Amino acid sequence: MSVYTTVERDELAAWLRPLSCGDLIDHAGIAAGMQNSNYFVTTTQGRYVLTLFETLPTADLDFYLQLQGWLAGRGLPCPDPLSAGDGRRWRPLCGKPAALLSCLQGVSVERPGPAHCIAVGAALARLHKAAAGLAGAPANPCGAAWRRATGDALLPLLTPDDAVLLADELAYQVAQDWSALPSGVIHADLFRDNVLWDERGRLSGLLDFYFAGVDAWIYDLAVVANDWSADQEGLAALVAGYESVRPLLPAERAAWLAVRRAAALRFWLLRLDAVYRPRAGSVVTVKNPDAFRRLLMQFRLAPMPLPG
């Protein structure tokens, strides 16, 4: 949630009027994340999150906002986009498509325990099942084709050691076949900072759906596992939570080691891309790629089996 586009107060106040959300009091940029420009917006009726979409095609944006509204309407704690009188969920602001969404209460946790992992696993499975009824979903925007194209573009820019590792992992992933795995809409970015918890320790928010798309559900579980479960105890809790809602199939279990590597590769590439091919912005968060390089190496050398 970096800030690439500066929004002036008067322009924002005019943009807000069709949403009937009260008069603007204040807005402040959110310096986190990597892809879009985000602001906290306070009005006389409450607090919201404004997102300006820097590169997202508007056809995909329609789906992402519909998805969040769909999930919120089915009881998942997701941001709900506000609509103007004509029903539109986004309109241009400062030359970018922009949307205003409800601001969920709670805080993220830096060091989750088993109870957090169980709750996140169950929420992820509920998300998969609830989103299965939504038509028109695009493919995962950072899926296999993106990994291959981004990797090929980065190879000439990397250090020799990184280039050798990346080329070998890309070749390994190209040989994988996920066609028989259960699939549907996945979140694809449910990291710790995209989940909120209330003061009683209950899960209160699932955030940042702008990488969502159709892919293997077990891959989405691997994305979550790579950030939430540093050890086998956390992984067992995460999987138990997920399977309390949707039991895994044998084919998914067989694919686990490969999808964990693919999930680590995806975020290594995403962060390498931000370092070697950066976008200009007034407040830009660039995250260190090394953490996911180390994770990828760990899974290549000493993979962690799926519990159960």
C-alpha positions as CSV (number, residue, x, y, z in Angstrom):
1,M,0.0,0.0,0.0
2,S,2.6,2.5,-1.1
3,V,1.7,6.1,-2.2
4,Y,2.6,6.7,-5.8
5,T,-0.1,9.3,-6.6
6,T,-0.6,12.4,-4.4
7,V,-4.3,13.3,-3.8
8,E,-5.1,16.9,-2.9
9,R,-7.8,17.7,-0.4
10,D,-10.2,19.7,-2.6
11,E,-10.0,17.1,-5.4
12,L,-10.8,14.3,-2.9
13,A,-13.6,16.2,-1.3
14,A,-15.3,16.6,-4.7
15,W,-14.7,12.9,-5.6
16,L,-16.3,11.8,-2.4
17,R,-19.6,13.6,-2.8
18,P,-21.5,11.0,-5.0
19,L,-20.8,8.4,-2.4
20,S,-22.9,10.1,0.3
21,C,-20.3,9.2,3.0
22,G,-20.1,12.6,4.7
23,D,-17.8,15.6,4.5
24,L,-14.1,15.1,4.3
25,I,-12.2,15.8,7.5
26,D,-8.8,14.4,6.8
27,H,-6.8,11.9,4.6
28,A,-3.4,10.4,5.1
29,G,-1.2,8.2,3.0
30,I,-0.5,4.6,4.0
31,A,3.1,3.6,3.5
32,A,2.9,-0.2,3.3
33,G,2.6,-2.7,0.6
34,M,3.9,-2.4,-3.0
35,Q,1.3,-2.1,-5.7
36,N,-1.3,0.7,-5.2
37,S,-1.7,4.1,-3.6
38,N,-3.7,4.0,-0.4
39,Y,-5.0,6.5,2.0
40,F,-7.0,6.5,5.3
41,V,-9.9,8.9,4.7
42,T,-11.9,10.3,7.7
43,T,-15.3,11.9,7.0
44,T,-18.1,13.1,9.2
45,Q,-19.7,9.6,8.9
46,G,-16.6,7.5,9.7
47,R,-13.3,6.2,8.5
48,Y,-12.6,4.5,5.1
49,V,-9.7,3.4,2.9
50,L,-9.2,5.0,-0.4
51,T,-7.3,3.0,-3.0
52,L,-5.9,4.4,-6.3
53,F,-5.0,1.5,-8.7
54,E,-1.7,2.3,-10.4
55,T,-1.5,-0.4,-13.0
56,L,-4.5,-2.6,-12.6
57,P,-6.7,-3.0,-15.8
58,T,-10.2,-1.6,-15.1
59,A,-11.8,-4.8,-16.3
60,D,-10.0,-6.7,-13.5
61,L,-10.8,-4.0,-11.0
62,D,-14.5,-4.5,-11.6
63,F,-14.0,-8.1,-10.5
64,Y,-11.9,-7.3,-7.5
65,L,-14.4,-4.9,-6.1
66,Q,-17.3,-7.2,-6.9
67,L,-15.4,-10.0,-5.2
68,Q,-14.9,-8.1,-1.9
69,G,-18.6,-7.0,-1.9
70,W,-19.6,-10.6,-2.6
71,L,-17.5,-12.0,0.2
72,A,-18.6,-9.3,2.7
73,G,-22.2,-10.1,1.8
74,R,-21.6,-13.7,2.7
75,G,-20.2,-13.1,6.2
76,L,-16.5,-12.9,5.5
77,P,-14.8,-9.9,7.2
78,C,-13.7,-8.2,4.0
79,P,-13.7,-4.5,3.0
80,D,-16.9,-3.5,1.3
81,P,-16.6,-1.0,-1.6
82,L,-19.0,2.0,-1.5
83,S,-21.0,2.6,-4.6
84,A,-22.1,5.9,-6.2
85,G,-25.7,6.6,-7.1
86,D,-25.2,4.9,-10.5
87,G,-23.9,1.7,-8.8
88,R,-20.3,2.2,-9.9
89,R,-17.7,1.0,-7.3
90,W,-14.8,3.0,-8.8
91,R,-14.4,6.3,-10.6
92,P,-11.3,8.2,-11.8
93,L,-9.3,10.3,-9.3
94,C,-6.1,12.1,-10.2
95,G,-6.1,10.2,-13.5
96,K,-6.3,6.8,-11.8
97,P,-9.3,4.5,-11.1
98,A,-10.1,4.8,-7.4
99,A,-12.4,3.2,-4.9
100,L,-13.5,3.9,-1.3
101,L,-13.9,0.9,0.9
102,S,-15.0,0.3,4.5
103,C,-12.2,0.4,7.0
104,L,-12.1,-2.7,9.2
105,Q,-11.1,-2.5,12.8
106,G,-8.3,-4.5,14.3
107,V,-4.5,-4.9,14.1
108,S,-2.2,-7.4,12.5
109,V,0.0,-9.8,14.5
110,E,3.7,-10.1,13.9
111,R,4.2,-13.4,15.7
112,P,1.1,-15.6,15.2
113,G,0.5,-18.6,17.5
114,P,-1.3,-21.8,16.7
115,A,-4.7,-20.3,17.5
116,H,-4.1,-17.6,14.9
117,C,-3.0,-20.2,12.3
118,I,-6.1,-22.3,12.9
119,A,-8.4,-19.2,12.4
120,V,-6.6,-18.1,9.3
121,G,-6.7,-21.6,7.8
122,A,-10.4,-21.8,8.4
123,A,-11.0,-18.3,7.0
124,L,-9.0,-19.2,3.8
125,A,-11.1,-22.3,3.2
126,R,-14.4,-20.3,3.8
127,L,-13.1,-17.8,1.3
128,H,-12.4,-20.5,-1.3
129,K,-15.8,-22.0,-0.9
130,A,-17.7,-18.7,-0.9
131,A,-15.9,-17.3,-3.9
132,A,-16.6,-20.4,-5.9
133,G,-20.1,-19.1,-6.7
134,L,-18.8,-15.9,-8.3
135,A,-18.6,-16.0,-12.1
136,G,-16.2,-14.2,-14.4
137,A,-13.0,-14.4,-12.3
138,P,-9.7,-13.8,-14.2
139,A,-6.7,-16.1,-13.9
140,N,-4.2,-15.5,-11.1
141,P,-2.3,-12.4,-12.3
142,C,0.9,-13.8,-10.8
143,G,0.4,-17.3,-11.9
144,A,2.7,-19.6,-14.0
145,A,2.8,-17.4,-17.1
146,W,3.7,-14.3,-15.0
147,R,6.4,-16.2,-13.1
148,R,8.0,-17.3,-16.3
149,A,7.8,-13.9,-18.0
150,T,9.0,-12.0,-15.0
151,G,11.8,-14.4,-14.3
152,D,13.0,-14.2,-17.9
153,A,13.0,-10.4,-17.8
154,L,15.0,-10.4,-14.5
155,L,17.6,-13.1,-15.4
156,P,20.0,-10.6,-17.2
157,L,19.8,-8.2,-14.3
158,L,20.6,-10.6,-11.4
159,T,23.9,-11.6,-9.8
160,P,25.3,-14.8,-11.2
161,D,24.3,-16.9,-8.2
162,D,20.7,-15.6,-8.2
163,A,20.5,-16.1,-12.0
164,V,21.5,-19.7,-11.7
165,L,19.0,-20.4,-8.9
166,L,16.2,-18.6,-10.7
167,A,16.8,-20.4,-14.0
168,D,16.8,-23.8,-12.3
169,E,13.6,-23.1,-10.3
170,L,11.8,-21.8,-13.4
171,A,12.7,-25.0,-15.2
172,Y,11.4,-27.0,-12.3
173,Q,8.1,-25.2,-12.1
174,V,7.5,-25.4,-15.9
175,A,7.6,-29.2,-15.5
176,Q,4.7,-29.2,-12.9
177,D,1.2,-30.0,-13.9
178,W,-1.6,-28.5,-11.7
179,S,-4.4,-29.1,-14.1
180,A,-6.0,-31.9,-11.9
181,L,-5.9,-29.9,-8.7
182,P,-9.1,-28.3,-7.3
183,S,-9.1,-24.7,-8.2
184,G,-11.1,-21.5,-8.0
185,V,-10.7,-17.9,-6.8
186,I,-7.7,-17.5,-4.5
187,H,-6.6,-14.5,-2.4
188,A,-3.0,-15.1,-3.3
189,D,-1.6,-12.5,-0.8
190,L,-3.0,-13.4,2.6
191,F,0.1,-12.4,4.6
192,R,0.1,-11.4,8.3
193,D,-0.3,-7.7,7.5
194,N,-3.4,-8.5,5.4
195,V,-5.3,-10.0,8.4
196,L,-6.7,-8.1,11.3
197,W,-7.5,-9.2,14.8
198,D,-9.8,-7.5,17.3
199,E,-9.1,-6.8,21.0
200,R,-10.4,-10.3,21.9
201,G,-8.1,-12.0,19.5
202,R,-10.7,-12.8,17.0
203,L,-10.1,-12.5,13.2
204,S,-11.7,-9.3,12.2
205,G,-10.5,-8.5,8.7
206,L,-9.2,-10.0,5.5
207,L,-7.5,-7.3,3.3
208,D,-5.9,-6.6,-0.1
209,F,-7.6,-8.7,-2.7
210,Y,-5.8,-7.2,-5.7
211,F,-3.8,-10.3,-6.5
212,A,-6.9,-12.5,-6.5
213,G,-7.6,-14.8,-9.4
214,V,-8.3,-18.4,-10.4
215,D,-5.6,-20.9,-9.5
216,A,-5.1,-24.1,-7.4
217,W,-6.5,-23.7,-3.9
218,I,-3.6,-25.6,-2.4
219,Y,-1.2,-23.0,-3.9
220,D,-3.1,-20.3,-1.9
221,L,-2.6,-22.4,1.2
222,A,1.1,-22.5,0.4
223,V,1.2,-18.7,0.1
224,V,-0.3,-18.4,3.6
225,A,1.9,-21.1,5.0
226,N,5.1,-19.4,3.8
227,D,4.3,-16.3,5.8
228,W,2.4,-17.6,8.8
229,S,4.0,-20.9,9.8
230,A,7.7,-20.8,10.6
231,D,7.7,-24.3,12.1
232,Q,5.8,-27.6,11.9
233,E,3.5,-26.7,14.8
234,G,2.3,-23.6,13.0
235,L,1.9,-25.5,9.7
236,A,-0.1,-28.2,11.4
237,A,-2.4,-25.6,13.0
238,L,-2.9,-23.9,9.7
239,V,-3.7,-27.1,7.8
240,A,-6.1,-28.3,10.6
241,G,-8.0,-25.0,10.4
242,Y,-8.3,-25.2,6.7
243,E,-9.4,-28.9,6.7
244,S,-12.0,-28.1,9.3
245,V,-13.8,-26.4,6.5
246,R,-12.5,-28.1,3.3
247,P,-10.5,-31.4,3.6
248,L,-7.6,-31.6,1.2
249,L,-7.6,-34.3,-1.5
250,P,-4.7,-36.7,-2.1
251,A,-3.7,-34.9,-5.3
252,E,-3.3,-31.7,-3.3
253,R,-1.1,-33.3,-0.7
254,A,1.1,-34.8,-3.4
255,A,1.6,-31.4,-5.0
256,W,2.5,-29.7,-1.7
257,L,6.2,-29.5,-2.0
258,A,6.0,-28.1,-5.5
259,V,3.4,-25.4,-4.7
260,R,5.3,-24.2,-1.6
261,R,8.3,-23.7,-3.9
262,A,6.1,-21.9,-6.4
263,A,4.7,-19.6,-3.7
264,A,8.2,-18.7,-2.5
265,L,9.3,-18.1,-6.1
266,R,6.4,-15.8,-6.8
267,F,7.2,-13.5,-3.9
268,W,11.0,-13.6,-4.5
269,L,10.2,-12.5,-8.1
270,L,7.8,-9.8,-7.0
271,R,10.4,-8.3,-4.7
272,L,13.3,-8.7,-7.1
273,D,11.1,-6.9,-9.7
274,A,10.6,-4.0,-7.3
275,V,14.3,-3.7,-6.7
276,Y,15.6,-4.1,-10.3
277,R,12.6,-2.5,-12.2
278,P,11.2,0.1,-9.7
279,R,8.3,2.4,-10.2
280,A,8.5,6.1,-9.1
281,G,6.4,7.1,-6.1
282,S,6.3,9.6,-3.4
283,V,6.2,7.0,-0.6
284,V,7.3,3.6,-1.9
285,T,7.8,0.5,0.2
286,V,10.5,-1.8,-1.3
287,K,10.8,-5.1,0.6
288,N,14.0,-7.2,0.8
289,P,13.9,-10.1,-1.6
290,D,16.4,-12.2,0.4
291,A,13.8,-13.6,2.8
292,F,12.0,-15.4,0.0
293,R,15.2,-16.4,-1.6
294,R,16.2,-18.1,1.7
295,L,12.8,-19.7,1.9
296,L,13.0,-21.1,-1.6
297,M,16.4,-22.5,-0.9
298,Q,15.0,-24.1,2.3
299,F,12.3,-25.8,0.4
300,R,14.7,-27.0,-2.3
301,L,17.1,-28.5,0.2
302,A,15.0,-29.5,3.2
303,P,11.3,-29.4,2.3
304,M,8.7,-29.3,5.2
305,P,6.1,-32.1,4.6
306,L,2.4,-31.4,4.8
307,P,1.0,-32.5,8.2
308,G,-1.6,-35.3,8.4
